[in-house]
């Protein structure tokens, strides 16, 4: 009888631990999803008021959220790869700020109208290195949804987006190849000039 009680106690203890672990995982996934939802809500706000705001107004709404939602210093290191360590601290800061401007400008130019679009979170998947993949869709009337997947990880206890995959295309991978070619052939200053030119083009056309 004592053995039965002992086994029952062990099973109950195990169930409690599993329940606690499950609750902690659910809480973690929820926290990770909040950063993506904040970005989506901001993009919807920009879209719904696109004409009234204009490019600059949309940029002003989106830029602060980009700066607080993305781990841009880490993204910059990934994008520039081995060239990152060759930059001075001042150049590194310059590139991080420039990349934030490019990201916000790109969002402001792409999300420039509203036709009943909405975002839907499909789920959260655990990845390697304690990262999570937040799977979402951009729903559009009479059009195929755009699959948007956000790779997120913690930094100093806060979740940040470190990569966005749209319909299977990782924009950071494309930028990494493009920027490596420019900085290798023409140097860092020319890369800065090319990104500045791209930002001005986005501003002028939207």
SULGI-V378766 format. One record per backbone hydrogen bond with DSSP energy under -1.0 kcal/mol. NH is the residue of the N-H (numbers start at 1). CO is the residue of the C=O. E is the energy in kcal/mol with one decimal. If there is no record, write none. Layout:
# SULGI-V378766
nh/co/e
NH/CO/E
NH/CO/E
This chain:
# SULGI-V378766
nh/co/e
5/1/-2.3
6/2/-2.4
7/3/-2.5
8/4/-2.5
9/5/-2.3
10/6/-2.2
11/7/-2.5
12/8/-2.4
13/9/-2.4
14/10/-2.3
15/11/-2.4
16/12/-2.2
17/13/-2.2
18/14/-2.5
19/15/-2.5
20/16/-2.4
21/17/-2.5
22/18/-2.5
23/19/-2.3
24/20/-2.3
25/21/-2.4
26/22/-2.5
27/23/-2.3
28/24/-2.4
29/25/-2.7
30/26/-2.1
31/27/-2.3
32/28/-2.3
33/29/-2.0
34/30/-1.3
37/33/-2.5
38/34/-2.4
39/35/-1.4
40/36/-2.5
41/37/-2.8
42/38/-1.8
43/39/-2.4
44/40/-2.5
45/41/-2.0
46/42/-2.2
47/43/-2.4
48/44/-2.8
49/45/-1.3
50/47/-1.4
53/49/-2.7
54/50/-2.7
57/53/-1.3
58/54/-2.2
59/55/-2.8
60/56/-2.6
61/57/-1.4
62/58/-2.4
63/59/-3.1
66/62/-2.2
67/63/-2.4
68/64/-1.4
69/65/-1.7
70/66/-1.9
71/161/-2.3
72/70/-1.8
75/71/-2.4
76/72/-3.1
77/73/-1.5
78/74/-2.0
79/75/-2.9
80/76/-2.5
81/77/-1.2
83/80/-2.1
84/81/-1.5
87/84/-1.4
92/88/-2.5
93/89/-2.3
94/90/-2.2
95/91/-2.4
96/92/-2.3
97/93/-2.2
98/94/-2.3
99/95/-2.8
100/96/-2.0
101/97/-1.9
102/98/-2.3
103/99/-2.5
104/100/-2.5
105/101/-2.5
106/102/-2.4
107/103/-2.2
108/104/-2.5
109/105/-1.8
110/106/-2.1
111/107/-2.6
112/110/-1.1
118/139/-1.6
120/137/-2.4
122/135/-3.2
123/135/-1.4
125/133/-2.5
127/131/-3.3
131/128/-1.1
132/152/-2.5
133/125/-2.9
134/150/-3.0
135/123/-2.9
136/148/-2.4
137/120/-2.2
138/146/-2.6
139/118/-3.5
143/140/-1.6
146/138/-2.2
148/136/-2.2
149/165/-2.6
150/134/-2.6
151/163/-2.4
152/132/-3.0
153/160/-2.0
155/158/-2.6
158/155/-1.3
160/153/-2.4
161/69/-3.3
162/151/-3.2
163/151/-1.1
165/149/-2.9
166/169/-2.3
167/147/-3.1
169/166/-1.9
171/164/-1.0
174/170/-1.3
175/171/-2.5
176/172/-2.6
177/173/-1.7
178/174/-2.3
179/175/-3.4
180/176/-1.9
181/177/-1.5
182/178/-1.8
183/179/-2.9
184/180/-1.8
185/181/-2.1
186/182/-3.3
191/187/-1.4
192/188/-2.4
193/189/-2.1
194/190/-2.2
195/191/-2.2
196/192/-2.6
197/193/-2.2
198/194/-1.9
199/195/-2.3
200/196/-2.3
201/197/-2.0
202/198/-2.1
203/199/-2.2
204/200/-2.4
205/201/-1.9
